[in-house]
């Protein structure tokens, strides 16, 4: 029986810089940083959801060279989607992160499900901040 989602992947161009962005700006904590042959396994967790690890992966094996190149291009052009982050006050979080230099693609906007803002992480993934209605 499947119990929950325990691991998800966010592609990045620099694992150290992306880990530092999520830790410094978004409140995540580093979890694992290990070598497995040529692969470096780097994960972060949010303290409010420690059983869900986010793997920060650079595009490469086991992806084909063509797939890895495509993902790198998507990251470099800011076209990769990331994930949604629930916030208690979207306007306040937007103001705090903007003041810290985080790039936003969309200011907080009313939606049928709440208030939403769209930002980018340091590598081009877009993330959605959502304050539920």
C-alpha positions as CSV (number, residue, x, y, z in Angstrom):
1,X,0.0,0.0,0.0
2,X,1.3,3.5,-0.9
3,X,1.4,5.6,2.3
4,X,2.5,9.0,0.9
5,X,4.9,10.9,-1.3
6,X,8.3,10.7,0.3
7,X,10.6,12.1,-2.4
8,X,10.4,14.5,-5.3
9,X,13.0,15.9,-7.6
10,X,13.8,19.5,-8.5
11,X,16.4,19.9,-11.3
12,X,19.1,22.5,-10.8
13,X,22.3,23.6,-12.4
14,X,24.3,23.9,-9.2
15,X,23.4,21.7,-6.2
16,X,25.2,23.8,-3.6
17,X,23.8,27.1,-4.8
18,X,20.3,25.7,-5.0
19,X,20.4,24.0,-1.6
20,X,21.6,27.3,-0.2
21,X,18.8,29.2,-1.8
22,X,16.1,26.9,-0.4
23,X,17.7,26.9,3.0
24,X,18.4,30.7,3.2
25,X,15.3,32.1,1.6
26,X,12.6,29.4,2.0
27,X,13.4,27.9,5.4
28,X,14.3,24.3,4.2
29,X,16.9,22.3,6.0
30,X,19.7,20.3,4.4
31,X,19.2,16.5,4.8
32,X,21.6,14.4,2.7
33,X,24.7,15.2,0.8
34,X,26.4,12.0,-0.4
35,X,28.3,10.6,-3.3
36,X,27.0,7.5,-5.1
37,X,29.7,6.9,-7.7
38,X,29.5,9.8,-10.1
39,X,26.1,10.8,-8.8
40,X,25.8,13.4,-6.0
41,X,22.7,12.9,-3.9
42,X,21.6,16.2,-2.3
43,X,18.3,16.5,-0.4
44,X,16.5,19.1,1.6
45,X,13.4,19.0,3.7
46,X,11.0,21.6,5.1
47,X,10.9,21.4,9.0
48,X,7.1,21.3,8.9
49,X,7.1,18.3,6.5
50,X,10.3,16.4,7.3
51,X,9.2,13.1,5.7
52,X,9.1,14.7,2.2
53,X,12.6,15.0,0.9
54,X,13.3,17.2,-2.2
55,X,16.2,15.9,-4.2
56,X,18.2,18.6,-6.0
57,X,19.5,16.9,-9.1
58,X,21.7,18.2,-11.9
59,X,20.5,17.0,-15.4
60,X,22.6,14.0,-16.2
61,X,22.5,10.2,-15.9
62,X,20.3,8.3,-15.7
63,X,18.8,10.8,-18.3
64,X,19.9,10.4,-21.8
65,X,22.3,13.2,-23.0
66,X,19.5,14.6,-25.1
67,X,17.0,14.7,-22.2
68,X,19.7,16.2,-19.9
69,X,20.4,18.9,-22.5
70,X,16.7,19.7,-22.9
71,X,16.2,20.1,-19.1
72,X,19.3,22.3,-18.8
73,X,17.9,24.5,-21.6
74,X,14.5,24.7,-19.8
75,X,16.2,25.7,-16.6
76,X,18.4,28.3,-18.3
77,X,15.4,29.9,-19.9
78,X,13.3,29.8,-16.7
79,X,10.7,27.3,-18.1
80,X,10.8,24.5,-15.5
81,X,8.0,24.1,-13.1
82,X,8.8,23.3,-9.5
83,X,6.2,22.9,-6.8
84,X,3.7,24.8,-4.7
85,X,4.4,26.2,-1.2
86,X,1.5,26.8,1.2
87,X,1.9,30.1,3.1
88,X,-0.1,31.7,5.8
89,X,0.0,35.2,4.3
90,X,0.9,35.4,0.6
91,X,1.3,39.2,0.6
92,X,3.6,39.3,3.6
93,X,5.7,36.3,2.3
94,X,5.9,38.0,-1.1
95,X,7.1,41.3,0.5
96,X,9.7,39.5,2.7
97,X,11.1,37.4,-0.2
98,X,11.1,40.3,-2.6
99,X,13.1,42.3,-0.1
100,X,15.6,39.4,0.1
101,X,16.1,39.6,-3.6
102,X,13.9,36.6,-4.7
103,X,12.6,37.1,-8.3
104,X,8.9,37.0,-8.7
105,X,7.1,36.5,-12.0
106,X,3.7,37.4,-10.5
107,X,2.6,39.5,-7.5
108,X,0.0,38.1,-5.2
109,X,-3.3,37.7,-7.0
110,X,-6.7,36.5,-5.9
111,X,-7.7,33.1,-7.3
112,X,-10.8,31.0,-6.7
113,X,-8.7,28.8,-4.3
114,X,-6.9,31.7,-2.4
115,X,-4.1,34.1,-3.1
116,X,-1.2,33.1,-5.3
117,X,2.2,34.5,-6.2
118,X,4.7,33.0,-8.6
119,X,8.5,33.2,-8.0
120,X,11.7,31.6,-9.4
121,X,14.3,29.8,-7.5
122,X,18.0,30.6,-8.2
123,X,18.2,28.1,-11.1
124,X,15.0,29.0,-13.0
125,X,12.3,26.8,-11.6
126,X,9.1,28.6,-10.9
127,X,7.4,28.0,-7.6
128,X,3.9,29.0,-6.5
129,X,3.2,30.5,-3.1
130,X,-0.4,29.8,-2.2
131,X,-2.5,31.1,0.7
132,X,-5.6,29.0,0.8
133,X,-9.0,30.7,0.9
